[in-house]
Amino acid sequence: MNVTAARRRSVGRGGVGGKAIRGGKAKARNGATNGTHGATQNGGPPAVAPQNGAKEKPPEGKDKGTAAATATATAPGPESYESDSSDQVSSSDEEERWKDPKLTNDVPSEYWHIQKLVKYMKAGNQTATIVALCCLKDHDLTTQMNQRAIQDCGGLEVLVNLLESNDMKCRLGALSVLSEISSNLDIRRAIVDLGGIPLLVQILSEPGRDLKIMAAETIANVAKVRLARKLVRKCNGIPRLVDLLDVNMNCLRSQRDQLSEEEREMLDMARAGARALWSLSESRHNKELMCKSGIVPLMGRLLKSVHIDVVVPTMGTIQQCASQANYQLAITTEGMIFDIVSHLTSDNLDLKRQCSSAIFKCASDKTASDMVRESGGLEPLVGIARDKTVRDNKQLLAAATGAIWKCAASEANVKKLDQLKAVQVLVQLLNDENEDVLTNVVGAISECVKYQNNREILRQCGGIPLLVNLLNMTHAPLLENIARTLKECASDPESMTLMEELDAIRLIWSLLKNSNPKVQAYAAWALCPCIENAKDSGELVRSFVGALELVVGLLKSRDNFVLSAVCAAIATIARDRENLSVLSDHKVIRMLADLVYTTDDLLREHLAAAIASCAPYSTNTQELGRLKTVTPIVGYMVSNNPRVHRTTAMALQKLSEDPQNCITMHQSGVVPFLLETVGSKDRELQEASAGCLQNIRKLALRAEELELCGE
């Protein structure tokens, strides 16, 4: 197809991306110009530029133009065409016809010059088109005004149509312009609307490497639009882009000046393909297709490159894909962790951020976190957190502290972090204002303070007042991590004393009002050791107005994790008899009874503990029997979780104080389970089982005595 034929194409295309023009905007722009591409307002055919001396008759009702004469002056030669003298008007008249009166005083002369070049592309022959494209490249096409100049006069339609031309220079020139101007969001959308995606994907299958490079670069920009990502996938573009990554190791290991021209082109194709796939990897469906297309080993190879411009987009793609479990496993098994860690020492801050983010996503797996430690990754991560020069780079800081957080889940990693004085470094970051940074910093501290030495370090560094102060924040993930951290600190007597002085328990209790279920759950978990270790905890709890009513109210939650945490808190609170009285007044027994049919082992464990704590008060034991809770609780003994067995036996022991409950237990077949658990190595389980059996046996003996007396 030649250039003229390419211009004859209608802007809207069928097939994928068929109904291309949204709301008729592109057509309206096109019709406003006297180019070959725009149809007349009344639905007439688009004007076609005359070739080889043919004369053009302008549409009826329009001014007659002589773009051909101007094009001839710009690109003289045998291929230039002529027009009748009657068609000729001065260049200044033509320019006046383009100008928007509102913009005349606001835009630079470059704007009008670019629009002239676009006019030559529309009206000129093949040579004029190529010259116009070359002249366009002389302008800075990254500025918004120049991009607007191309868009306002219908230049995008011409550029997209030129992608179908048979002339290599025209296509390459059009791609070169599109790759630059597609950095503009509006232009990206317009390219999608004009059906450009199928054409760009088609070019990826052609033999010309320079065409492939420019097409991939353009896709990299345009694919930041959601619809474009979908269209690339539908047009089968992802496997073609993955193929561009297949570069031999010699090209990747050698400096650019040591490569041949062909090898440099191969390297550029890999860079452009990686950039395009980076943009496309924002879609979950695209990630899955990329994995099926064999991208993982190719990315592993590219990571070993000495060329930073190849490594950065590759690393960007990896960190985007690392959010999926199959990629996390592949990254670990392919040994990419070692290469990712090696790039943490790069001078390129963007590359550091991508590497840290990838580790953040992968290190939840113990194997991956161990590989990070073994490859020396903890040192540069702590180094980034310690470096005051990157404090303003919040994305890098958040990624690095997030990676430390996930790595700290391993005890061996915590020991290494202790050697690097990571807790002291993290405490210094608690004054940061960025919520993502704070969330990851507190998350890392929460893992470290599971060990007593770090709880002491946190207290000595002044970290507890900073954490308590952060309880006034509203960011839910941050509040979750603060609650987890203070839960661990509450087991240290000195830290607990400091927390009481700072009124931390009241602030933690107030988190139960938060609308986020996870915040509610972690706050309830944190209250358990706080209440258990606080001085005069019973009086402390009663001093909070409406606190017990709030806890009981959370038993209406539909989240099993919240219910488990609240039951654990109730089990702790109910150890104080006055608090248990208040809980009973708030109908806690009835609400606990409503939960007994659960199959969740975590909820079973703490529900049984709550029932064991609440049953001894007043008539609660009889009330639980009347509400038919005994038989479902006996069923908990079939669980494989020994912690469920322990709390269930404790609950059954308390319930067996009522004779009617003993009869129900015996009829439910509890005795064989108790005979088995009475031999357990867990002392609490052993004693509770024995106590329950004792109560059942006593009732049986009394029944026998009464029977004998009756005879």
C-alpha positions as CSV (number, residue, x, y, z in Angstrom):
1,M,0.0,0.0,0.0
2,N,1.5,3.4,-1.0
3,V,1.2,6.6,1.0
4,T,-1.8,7.9,-0.9
5,A,-3.7,4.7,-0.4
6,A,-2.9,4.8,3.3
7,R,-4.4,8.2,3.4
8,R,-7.6,7.0,1.8
9,R,-8.3,4.7,4.8
10,S,-11.2,5.8,6.9
11,V,-10.2,6.7,10.4
12,G,-12.5,4.2,12.1
13,R,-11.5,0.6,11.5
14,G,-13.3,-2.7,11.9
15,G,-12.0,-5.7,13.9
16,V,-10.2,-5.2,17.1
17,G,-10.5,-1.5,18.1
18,G,-13.1,-1.2,15.3
19,K,-15.4,1.5,16.6
20,A,-12.4,3.6,17.1
21,I,-13.5,7.2,17.3
22,R,-15.0,8.1,20.7
23,G,-17.9,10.6,20.5
24,G,-16.9,11.6,17.0
25,K,-14.0,13.8,18.4
26,A,-11.4,12.6,15.9
27,K,-13.8,12.9,13.0
28,A,-14.7,16.4,14.0
29,R,-11.1,17.4,14.2
30,N,-10.4,15.8,10.9
31,G,-13.3,17.4,9.2
32,A,-12.1,20.8,10.4
33,T,-9.0,20.6,8.2
34,N,-8.7,20.5,4.4
35,G,-6.5,17.4,4.5
36,T,-6.9,14.2,2.6
37,H,-8.2,12.4,5.6
38,G,-11.2,14.4,6.7
39,A,-14.6,13.8,5.2
40,T,-16.9,16.7,4.6
41,Q,-19.5,17.5,7.2
42,N,-22.3,16.2,5.0
43,G,-20.8,12.8,4.8
44,G,-18.8,13.2,1.5
45,P,-15.7,11.1,0.9
46,P,-12.3,12.2,2.1
47,A,-10.2,14.2,-0.2
48,V,-7.3,12.4,-1.8
49,A,-4.0,14.1,-2.5
50,P,-3.4,14.2,-6.3
51,Q,-0.2,12.4,-7.4
52,N,2.0,12.7,-10.5
53,G,0.6,16.0,-11.7
54,A,-3.1,15.2,-11.2
55,K,-5.3,18.2,-10.3
56,E,-7.3,18.3,-7.1
57,K,-10.8,19.8,-7.0
58,P,-11.6,21.1,-3.6
59,P,-14.9,20.1,-1.9
60,E,-17.8,22.3,-2.7
61,G,-18.4,25.1,-0.2
62,K,-14.8,25.1,1.0
63,D,-12.0,27.5,0.3
64,K,-9.6,26.4,-2.5
65,G,-6.1,25.7,-1.3
66,T,-2.7,25.2,-2.8
67,A,-0.9,23.0,-0.4
68,A,0.6,21.3,-3.4
69,A,2.4,24.5,-4.4
70,T,3.9,24.9,-1.0
71,A,4.8,21.2,-0.8
72,T,6.6,21.6,-4.2
73,A,8.6,24.4,-2.8
74,T,9.6,22.3,0.2
75,A,10.4,19.1,-1.7
76,P,11.1,19.9,-5.3
77,G,11.7,17.1,-7.8
78,P,10.2,15.1,-10.5
79,E,7.6,13.6,-8.1
80,S,6.2,17.0,-7.2
81,Y,2.7,17.8,-8.5
82,E,1.2,21.0,-9.9
83,S,-2.2,22.7,-9.5
84,D,-4.3,25.1,-11.6
85,S,-3.6,28.7,-11.0
86,S,-7.2,29.1,-9.9
87,D,-6.5,26.8,-7.0
88,Q,-3.6,28.8,-5.7
89,V,-3.8,31.1,-2.7
90,S,-1.1,32.7,-0.7
91,S,0.6,30.7,2.1
92,S,-0.5,33.4,4.6
93,D,-4.1,33.1,3.6
94,E,-3.9,29.3,4.1
95,E,-2.3,29.8,7.5
96,E,-5.0,32.2,8.5
97,R,-7.6,29.6,7.7
98,W,-6.0,27.1,10.2
99,K,-5.6,29.5,13.1
100,D,-8.0,29.6,16.0
101,P,-8.5,33.2,16.8
102,K,-8.5,32.5,20.5
103,L,-5.0,31.0,20.3
104,T,-3.3,33.5,18.0
105,N,-1.9,35.5,20.8
106,D,-1.1,32.6,23.2
107,V,0.9,30.1,21.2
108,P,4.4,30.3,19.8
109,S,5.2,30.4,16.1
110,E,6.4,26.8,16.3
111,Y,2.8,25.7,16.8
112,W,1.8,27.0,13.4
113,H,5.0,25.7,11.8
114,I,4.1,22.2,13.0
115,Q,0.6,22.5,11.6
116,K,2.1,23.5,8.2
117,L,4.2,20.3,8.3
118,V,1.1,18.2,9.0
119,K,-0.6,19.9,6.1
120,Y,2.2,18.9,3.8
121,M,2.0,15.3,5.1
122,K,-1.7,15.4,4.2
123,A,-1.5,17.0,0.8
124,G,2.0,16.2,-0.4
125,N,3.4,13.2,-2.3
126,Q,5.6,10.5,-0.9
127,T,8.7,12.6,-0.9
128,A,7.0,15.6,0.7
129,T,5.6,13.3,3.4
130,I,9.0,12.0,4.3
131,V,10.5,15.5,4.4
132,A,7.7,16.7,6.6
133,L,8.2,13.8,9.0
134,C,11.9,14.6,9.1
135,C,11.2,18.2,9.8
136,L,8.7,17.2,12.5
137,K,11.5,15.3,14.2
138,D,13.5,18.5,14.4
139,H,11.0,19.9,16.8
140,D,10.8,19.0,20.5
141,L,7.8,16.7,20.4
142,T,7.8,16.0,24.1
143,T,6.3,19.5,24.9
144,Q,2.6,19.7,25.3
145,M,2.2,22.6,22.9
146,N,3.9,20.8,20.1
147,Q,1.9,17.6,20.7
148,R,-1.3,19.7,20.7
149,A,-0.3,21.3,17.4
150,I,-0.2,17.8,15.8
151,Q,-3.4,16.7,17.4
152,D,-5.4,19.9,16.7
153,C,-5.0,19.7,12.9
154,G,-5.7,16.0,12.5
155,G,-2.1,14.9,12.4
156,L,-2.6,11.8,14.5
157,E,-5.0,10.3,11.9
158,V,-2.4,10.7,9.2
159,L,0.4,9.3,11.3
160,V,-1.7,6.2,12.2
161,N,-2.7,5.7,8.5
162,L,1.0,5.9,7.5
163,L,1.6,2.8,9.5
164,E,-0.1,0.9,6.7
165,S,2.1,2.4,4.0
166,N,4.4,0.2,1.9
167,D,7.1,2.8,2.1
168,M,9.6,1.8,4.9
169,K,10.8,5.4,5.4
170,C,7.2,6.7,5.9
171,R,6.4,4.0,8.4
172,L,9.6,4.5,10.3
173,G,9.1,8.3,10.4
174,A,5.5,8.0,11.5
175,L,6.5,5.5,14.3
176,S,9.3,7.8,15.3
177,V,6.9,10.7,15.8
178,L,4.3,8.5,17.5
179,S,6.8,7.1,19.9
180,E,7.6,10.6,21.2
181,I,4.2,12.2,21.2
182,S,2.5,9.2,22.9
183,S,3.9,10.3,26.2
184,N,0.8,12.5,26.3
185,L,-2.2,10.9,27.8
186,D,-4.8,12.4,25.4
187,I,-2.7,11.3,22.4
188,R,-2.4,7.7,23.8
189,R,-6.2,7.5,24.0
190,A,-6.5,9.0,20.5
191,I,-4.1,6.4,19.1
192,V,-6.3,3.7,20.6
193,D,-9.4,5.3,19.3
194,L,-8.0,5.5,15.8
195,G,-7.3,1.8,15.7
196,G,-3.5,2.1,16.1
197,I,-3.0,-0.9,18.4
198,P,-3.6,-3.6,15.8
199,L,-1.3,-1.9,13.3
200,L,1.5,-1.6,15.9
201,V,1.2,-5.2,16.9
202,Q,1.3,-6.2,13.2
203,I,4.6,-4.4,12.8
204,L,6.1,-6.5,15.6
205,S,5.9,-9.5,13.2
206,E,7.8,-7.8,10.4
207,P,11.5,-8.4,9.7
208,G,12.7,-4.8,10.1
209,R,14.4,-4.4,13.5
210,D,14.1,-0.6,13.5
211,L,10.4,-0.9,12.9
212,K,10.0,-3.4,15.7
213,I,11.9,-1.1,18.1
214,M,9.8,2.0,17.4
215,A,6.6,0.0,17.4
216,A,7.5,-1.5,20.8
217,E,8.5,1.9,22.2
218,T,5.1,3.3,21.1
219,I,3.2,0.4,22.7
220,A,5.2,1.0,25.9
221,N,3.7,4.5,26.1
222,V,0.2,3.7,24.7
223,A,-0.2,0.6,26.9
224,K,-0.5,2.8,30.0
225,V,-4.1,3.2,28.8
226,R,-6.2,0.3,30.1
227,L,-8.1,-0.4,26.9
228,A,-4.7,-0.5,25.0
229,R,-3.5,-3.2,27.3
230,K,-6.5,-5.3,26.5
231,L,-6.3,-4.7,22.8
232,V,-2.6,-5.7,22.7
233,R,-3.6,-9.0,24.4
234,K,-6.5,-9.5,22.0
235,C,-4.3,-8.9,19.0
236,N,-1.8,-11.5,20.2
237,G,0.9,-8.9,20.8
238,I,2.2,-10.3,24.1
239,P,4.0,-13.4,22.6
240,R,5.5,-11.2,19.9
241,L,6.9,-8.8,22.5
242,V,8.2,-11.6,24.7
243,D,10.1,-12.9,21.6
244,L,11.9,-9.5,21.4
245,L,13.5,-10.3,24.8
246,D,15.4,-13.3,23.4
247,V,19.0,-11.9,23.2
248,N,22.2,-13.9,23.5
249,M,24.2,-13.5,26.6
250,N,27.2,-12.1,24.8
251,C,25.1,-8.9,23.9
252,L,24.0,-8.6,27.5
253,R,27.5,-9.0,29.0
254,S,29.4,-6.8,26.5
255,Q,29.6,-3.0,26.6
256,R,27.6,-1.3,23.8
257,D,30.7,0.0,22.0
258,Q,32.0,-3.5,21.7
259,L,28.9,-4.8,19.9
260,S,28.3,-4.9,16.2
261,E,25.4,-2.9,14.6
262,E,23.2,-6.0,14.4
263,E,23.9,-6.8,18.1
264,R,23.1,-3.2,19.1
265,E,19.7,-3.5,17.3
266,M,19.0,-6.8,19.1
267,L,19.8,-5.1,22.4
268,D,17.5,-2.1,21.5
269,M,14.7,-4.6,20.6
270,A,15.1,-6.2,24.0
271,R,15.0,-2.8,25.8
272,A,11.9,-1.7,23.9
273,G,10.1,-5.0,24.4
274,A,10.9,-4.9,28.1
275,R,9.4,-1.4,28.3
276,A,6.3,-2.5,26.5
277,L,5.8,-5.5,28.7
278,W,6.4,-3.4,31.8
279,S,3.4,-1.2,30.8
280,L,1.3,-4.3,29.9
281,S,2.1,-6.1,33.2
282,E,-0.3,-3.8,35.0
283,S,-3.1,-6.1,33.8
284,R,-3.6,-9.4,35.7
285,H,-4.7,-11.2,32.5
286,N,-1.6,-10.0,30.7
287,K,0.7,-11.3,33.5
288,E,-0.8,-14.7,33.1
289,L,-0.4,-14.7,29.3
290,M,3.2,-13.4,29.7
291,C,4.0,-16.3,32.0
292,K,2.5,-18.8,29.5
293,S,4.6,-17.2,26.7
294,G,7.8,-18.1,28.6
295,I,8.8,-14.7,29.9
296,V,10.3,-15.8,33.2
297,P,13.6,-17.4,32.0
298,L,14.1,-14.5,29.5
299,M,13.7,-12.0,32.3
300,G,16.2,-14.0,34.4
301,R,18.7,-13.7,31.5
302,L,18.2,-10.0,31.0
303,L,18.8,-9.3,34.7
304,K,22.4,-10.4,34.2
305,S,22.9,-7.6,31.6
306,V,25.5,-4.8,32.1
307,H,23.1,-2.4,30.3
308,I,21.1,-0.4,32.8
309,D,18.6,0.7,30.2
310,V,17.7,-3.0,29.7
311,V,17.8,-4.0,33.4
312,V,15.5,-1.2,34.6
313,P,12.4,-2.1,32.5
314,T,13.0,-5.8,33.1
315,M,13.2,-5.2,36.8
316,G,10.0,-3.1,36.6
317,T,8.2,-6.0,34.8
318,I,9.4,-8.4,37.5
319,Q,8.3,-6.4,40.4
320,Q,4.9,-5.9,38.8
321,C,4.5,-9.6,38.2
322,A,5.8,-10.5,41.6
323,S,2.4,-9.8,43.1
324,Q,1.3,-13.2,41.8
325,A,2.1,-16.4,43.6
326,N,3.2,-18.3,40.4
327,Y,5.7,-15.5,39.6
328,Q,7.0,-15.5,43.1
329,L,7.8,-19.2,42.9
330,A,9.3,-18.8,39.5
331,I,11.6,-15.9,40.6
332,T,12.8,-18.1,43.5
333,T,13.3,-21.3,41.5
334,E,15.1,-19.4,38.6
335,G,17.6,-18.0,41.1
336,M,16.7,-14.4,40.2
337,I,16.9,-13.3,43.9
338,F,20.7,-13.2,43.6
339,D,20.7,-11.0,40.6
340,I,18.0,-8.7,42.1
341,V,20.1,-8.3,45.2
342,S,23.2,-7.5,43.1
343,H,21.4,-4.5,41.6
344,L,20.5,-3.0,45.0
345,T,23.9,-1.4,45.1
346,S,23.4,0.3,41.7
347,D,23.6,4.1,41.5
348,N,20.3,4.1,39.6
349,L,17.6,5.0,42.3
350,D,14.8,3.8,40.1
351,L,16.5,0.4,39.7
352,K,17.0,0.2,43.5
353,R,13.3,0.9,44.0
354,Q,12.3,-1.8,41.6
355,C,14.6,-4.4,43.2
356,S,13.4,-3.5,46.7
357,S,9.8,-3.7,45.6
358,A,10.3,-7.1,44.1
359,I,11.9,-8.4,47.3
360,F,9.1,-6.9,49.3
361,K,6.6,-8.9,47.3
362,C,8.6,-12.2,47.2
363,A,10.1,-12.3,50.7
364,S,6.9,-13.5,52.3
365,D,8.1,-16.9,51.2
366,K,10.7,-18.3,53.7
367,T,12.9,-19.7,50.9
368,A,13.1,-16.4,49.2
369,S,13.8,-14.4,52.4
370,D,16.6,-16.8,53.2
371,M,18.0,-16.3,49.7
372,V,18.0,-12.6,50.3
373,R,20.1,-13.0,53.4
374,E,22.4,-15.6,51.9
375,S,23.1,-13.3,48.9
376,G,23.9,-10.3,51.1
377,G,20.6,-8.4,50.5
378,L,19.9,-7.3,54.0
379,E,22.9,-5.0,54.2
380,P,22.0,-2.8,51.2
381,L,18.3,-2.7,52.3
382,V,19.3,-1.4,55.7
383,G,21.7,0.9,54.0
384,I,18.9,2.5,52.0
385,A,16.9,3.0,55.2
386,R,19.9,4.5,56.9
387,D,20.8,6.8,54.0
388,K,19.5,10.3,54.8
389,T,20.0,11.4,51.2
390,V,17.1,9.3,50.0
391,R,14.7,10.3,52.7
392,D,12.8,12.5,50.1
393,N,12.5,9.5,47.8
394,K,9.4,8.0,49.5
395,Q,8.8,5.3,47.0
396,L,12.4,3.9,47.4
397,L,12.2,4.2,51.2
398,A,8.8,2.5,51.3
399,A,10.1,-0.4,49.1
400,A,13.3,-0.9,51.1
401,T,11.5,-0.8,54.5
402,G,8.8,-3.1,53.1
403,A,11.5,-5.6,52.0
404,I,13.0,-5.5,55.5
405,W,9.6,-6.1,57.0
406,K,8.9,-9.3,55.0
407,C,12.5,-10.6,55.5
408,A,12.2,-10.0,59.3
409,A,9.6,-12.8,59.5
410,S,12.5,-15.2,59.6
411,E,14.4,-15.6,62.9
412,A,17.7,-16.0,61.1
413,N,17.1,-12.7,59.3
414,V,16.2,-10.9,62.5
415,K,19.5,-12.0,64.0
416,K,21.3,-10.6,61.0
417,L,19.2,-7.4,61.2
418,D,20.2,-7.1,64.9
419,Q,23.9,-7.1,63.8
420,L,23.1,-4.3,61.4
421,K,21.3,-2.4,64.2
422,A,18.1,-2.3,62.1
423,V,15.7,-1.5,64.9
424,Q,17.6,1.7,65.8
425,V,17.5,2.7,62.1
426,L,13.8,2.0,61.8
427,V,13.0,3.9,65.0
428,Q,14.5,7.0,63.4
429,L,12.0,6.7,60.5
430,L,9.0,6.7,62.8
431,N,9.0,10.5,62.4
432,D,8.4,10.2,58.6
433,E,5.2,11.7,57.3
434,N,4.6,9.2,54.5
435,E,1.9,6.6,55.4
436,D,3.4,3.9,53.2
437,V,6.8,4.3,54.7
438,L,5.4,4.4,58.3
439,T,3.3,1.2,57.6
440,N,6.4,-0.7,56.4
441,V,8.6,0.6,59.2
442,V,6.2,-0.3,61.9
443,G,5.6,-3.7,60.2
444,A,9.3,-4.4,60.3
445,I,9.5,-3.4,64.0
446,S,6.6,-5.6,64.8
447,E,8.5,-8.7,63.5
448,C,11.7,-7.7,65.3
449,V,10.1,-7.1,68.7
450,K,8.9,-10.7,68.9
451,Y,12.3,-11.1,70.6
452,Q,13.0,-9.7,74.0
453,N,16.3,-8.0,73.1
454,N,14.6,-5.9,70.5
455,R,11.8,-4.9,72.8
456,E,14.4,-3.5,75.1
457,I,16.1,-1.7,72.2
458,L,12.8,-0.2,71.1
459,R,12.1,1.1,74.6
460,Q,15.6,2.5,75.0
461,C,15.5,4.3,71.6
462,G,12.3,6.0,72.5
463,G,10.2,4.1,70.0
464,I,7.2,3.4,72.2
465,P,6.1,7.0,72.6
466,L,6.4,7.4,68.9
467,L,4.3,4.3,68.2
468,V,1.6,5.4,70.7
469,N,1.5,8.8,69.1
470,L,0.9,7.1,65.7
471,L,-2.3,5.5,67.1
472,N,-4.0,8.9,66.2
473,M,-3.4,8.2,62.5
474,T,-6.2,7.0,60.3
475,H,-4.4,4.8,57.7
476,A,-5.7,1.3,58.3
477,P,-2.6,-0.8,57.4
478,L,-0.5,1.4,59.7
479,L,-2.9,1.0,62.6
480,E,-2.8,-2.8,62.1
481,N,0.9,-2.9,62.4
482,I,1.0,-0.6,65.4
483,A,-1.4,-2.8,67.2
484,R,0.7,-5.9,66.4
485,T,3.8,-4.1,67.6
486,L,2.3,-2.9,70.9
487,K,0.9,-6.4,71.5
488,E,4.4,-7.8,71.5
489,C,5.7,-4.9,73.7
490,A,3.0,-5.5,76.3
491,S,4.7,-8.7,77.3
492,D,7.7,-6.7,78.5
493,P,7.0,-5.3,82.1
494,E,8.9,-2.1,81.6
495,S,7.4,-1.4,78.2
496,M,3.9,-2.1,79.6
497,T,4.5,0.4,82.4
498,L,5.5,3.0,79.9
499,M,2.4,2.2,77.8
500,E,0.2,2.7,80.8
501,E,1.7,6.1,81.4
502,L,1.1,7.1,77.8
503,D,-2.5,6.0,78.0
504,A,-1.9,3.5,75.2
505,I,-4.5,1.0,76.3
506,R,-7.3,3.6,75.9
507,L,-6.0,4.4,72.4
508,I,-5.8,0.8,71.4
509,W,-9.4,0.2,72.7
510,S,-10.6,3.1,70.6
511,L,-9.4,1.2,67.5
512,L,-12.3,-1.2,68.1
513,K,-14.5,1.5,66.7
514,N,-12.6,1.6,63.4
515,S,-14.6,0.4,60.4
516,N,-11.8,-1.8,59.1
517,P,-12.2,-5.4,60.3
518,K,-8.4,-6.0,60.4
519,V,-7.8,-3.0,62.6
520,Q,-10.6,-4.2,64.9
521,A,-9.1,-7.7,65.1
522,Y,-5.5,-6.6,65.7
523,A,-6.6,-4.1,68.3
524,A,-8.5,-6.8,70.2
525,W,-5.5,-9.1,70.0
526,A,-3.3,-6.3,71.4
527,L,-5.7,-5.8,74.3
528,C,-5.2,-9.3,75.6
529,P,-1.6,-9.0,76.9
530,C,-2.3,-5.3,77.8
531,I,-5.1,-6.3,80.1
532,E,-3.3,-9.3,81.4
533,N,-0.1,-7.5,82.3
534,A,-1.5,-4.1,83.4
535,K,-1.6,-3.1,87.0
536,D,-5.1,-3.3,88.5
537,S,-6.4,-4.2,85.0
538,G,-10.0,-4.8,86.2
539,E,-10.4,-1.2,87.4
540,L,-8.5,0.1,84.4
541,V,-11.0,-1.6,82.0
542,R,-14.0,-0.3,84.0
543,S,-12.6,3.2,83.8
544,F,-13.2,3.3,80.0
545,V,-16.7,4.4,79.4
546,G,-18.6,2.0,77.2
547,A,-15.6,-0.2,76.7
548,L,-17.2,-3.5,77.6
549,E,-20.3,-2.7,75.7
550,L,-18.2,-2.0,72.6
551,V,-16.4,-5.4,73.0
552,V,-19.6,-7.3,73.3
553,G,-21.1,-5.5,70.3
554,L,-18.3,-6.8,68.1
555,L,-19.6,-10.3,68.6
556,K,-22.1,-9.4,65.9
557,S,-19.3,-9.1,63.3
558,R,-19.4,-11.5,60.3
559,D,-15.6,-11.7,60.2
560,N,-14.2,-14.8,61.9
561,F,-10.9,-13.2,62.5
562,V,-12.5,-10.3,64.4
563,L,-14.7,-12.8,66.3
564,S,-11.7,-14.8,67.3
565,A,-9.8,-11.8,68.6
566,V,-12.9,-10.4,70.5
567,C,-13.5,-13.8,72.1
568,A,-9.8,-13.9,73.2
569,A,-10.2,-10.4,74.6
570,I,-13.4,-11.4,76.5
571,A,-11.7,-14.5,77.9
572,T,-9.0,-12.2,79.4
573,I,-11.4,-9.5,80.6
574,A,-13.8,-12.0,82.2
575,R,-11.1,-13.1,84.7
576,D,-12.1,-10.1,86.8
577,R,-15.4,-10.9,88.5
578,E,-16.8,-7.4,88.3
579,N,-16.0,-7.2,84.6
580,L,-17.6,-10.5,84.1
581,S,-20.7,-9.2,85.8
582,V,-20.9,-6.3,83.5
583,L,-20.3,-8.5,80.4
584,S,-23.2,-10.8,81.6
585,D,-25.5,-7.8,81.9
586,H,-24.7,-7.0,78.2
587,K,-26.0,-10.5,77.2
588,V,-22.5,-11.9,76.4
589,I,-23.7,-15.5,77.1
590,R,-26.4,-15.4,74.5
591,M,-24.1,-13.9,71.9
592,L,-21.4,-16.5,72.5
593,A,-24.0,-19.2,72.2
594,D,-24.9,-17.9,68.8
595,L,-21.3,-18.7,67.6
596,V,-20.9,-22.3,68.7
597,Y,-21.8,-23.9,65.4
598,T,-18.7,-22.5,63.7
599,T,-16.2,-24.7,61.9
600,D,-13.3,-22.3,62.0
601,D,-10.6,-23.7,64.4
602,L,-9.2,-20.3,65.4
603,L,-12.7,-19.1,66.4
604,R,-13.4,-22.5,68.1
605,E,-10.3,-22.1,70.2
606,H,-11.0,-18.6,71.5
607,L,-14.8,-19.1,71.7
608,A,-14.3,-22.1,74.0
609,A,-11.8,-20.0,76.1
610,A,-14.4,-17.2,76.4
611,I,-17.1,-19.6,77.4
612,A,-14.7,-21.2,80.0
613,S,-14.1,-17.7,81.5
614,C,-17.8,-16.6,81.5
615,A,-19.5,-19.8,82.6
616,P,-18.7,-19.7,86.4
617,Y,-20.6,-16.5,87.0
618,S,-24.1,-16.7,88.5
619,T,-26.4,-18.9,86.4
620,N,-24.3,-18.6,83.2
621,T,-23.5,-22.3,83.2
622,Q,-27.2,-23.2,83.3
623,E,-28.0,-20.6,80.7
624,L,-25.4,-22.1,78.3
625,G,-26.9,-25.5,78.8
626,R,-30.4,-24.1,78.1
627,L,-29.1,-22.4,74.9
628,K,-28.0,-25.9,73.7
629,T,-24.3,-25.0,73.5
630,V,-22.9,-28.2,75.1
631,T,-23.3,-30.7,72.2
632,P,-21.7,-28.4,69.6
633,I,-18.8,-27.7,71.9
634,V,-18.3,-31.5,72.4
635,G,-17.9,-31.6,68.7
636,Y,-14.8,-29.4,68.9
637,M,-12.9,-32.4,70.3
638,V,-12.7,-34.0,66.8
639,S,-10.5,-31.1,65.6
640,N,-6.9,-31.9,64.8
641,N,-5.7,-28.7,66.5
642,P,-4.4,-29.4,70.1
643,R,-5.0,-25.8,71.1
644,V,-8.7,-26.3,70.3
645,H,-8.7,-29.5,72.5
646,R,-7.2,-27.5,75.4
647,T,-9.7,-24.6,75.5
648,T,-12.6,-27.0,74.7
649,A,-11.7,-29.2,77.7
650,M,-11.5,-26.1,79.9
651,A,-15.0,-25.0,78.7
652,L,-16.4,-28.5,79.2
653,Q,-15.0,-28.6,82.7
654,K,-16.8,-25.4,83.7
655,L,-20.0,-26.5,82.0
656,S,-19.9,-29.9,83.7
657,E,-20.5,-28.1,87.0
658,D,-24.2,-28.3,86.1
659,P,-25.7,-31.8,86.3
660,Q,-27.9,-31.4,83.3
661,N,-24.9,-30.4,81.2
662,C,-23.1,-33.5,82.4
663,I,-25.9,-35.7,81.2
664,T,-25.9,-33.9,77.8
665,M,-22.1,-34.4,77.5
666,H,-22.3,-38.1,78.3
667,Q,-25.1,-38.6,75.8
668,S,-23.0,-36.7,73.2
669,G,-20.2,-39.2,73.6
670,V,-17.6,-36.9,75.2
671,V,-16.1,-39.5,77.5
672,P,-13.9,-41.4,74.9
673,F,-12.3,-38.0,73.9
674,L,-11.6,-37.0,77.5
675,L,-10.1,-40.4,78.2
676,E,-7.7,-39.8,75.4
677,T,-6.8,-36.2,76.2
678,V,-6.4,-36.9,79.9
679,G,-3.1,-38.6,78.9
680,S,-1.9,-35.5,77.1
681,K,1.5,-33.9,77.8
682,D,-0.2,-30.5,77.9
683,R,-0.8,-30.0,81.6
684,E,-3.8,-27.6,81.2
685,L,-5.5,-30.0,78.8
686,Q,-4.8,-32.9,81.2
687,E,-6.2,-31.2,84.2
688,A,-9.3,-29.8,82.4
689,S,-10.1,-33.3,81.0
690,A,-9.7,-34.9,84.3
691,G,-11.9,-32.3,86.0
692,C,-14.6,-32.9,83.5
693,L,-14.5,-36.6,83.8
694,Q,-14.6,-36.2,87.6
695,N,-17.8,-34.2,87.4
696,I,-19.4,-36.7,85.1
697,R,-18.3,-39.6,87.4
698,K,-19.6,-37.8,90.5
699,L,-23.0,-37.4,88.9
700,A,-23.1,-41.0,87.9
701,L,-22.2,-42.1,91.4
702,R,-25.0,-39.9,92.9
703,A,-27.4,-41.4,90.4
704,E,-26.5,-44.9,91.5
705,E,-26.8,-44.0,95.2
706,L,-30.3,-42.5,94.6
707,E,-31.3,-45.6,92.6
708,L,-30.1,-47.9,95.4
709,C,-31.9,-45.8,98.0
710,G,-35.1,-46.0,96.0
711,E,-35.0,-49.8,95.9
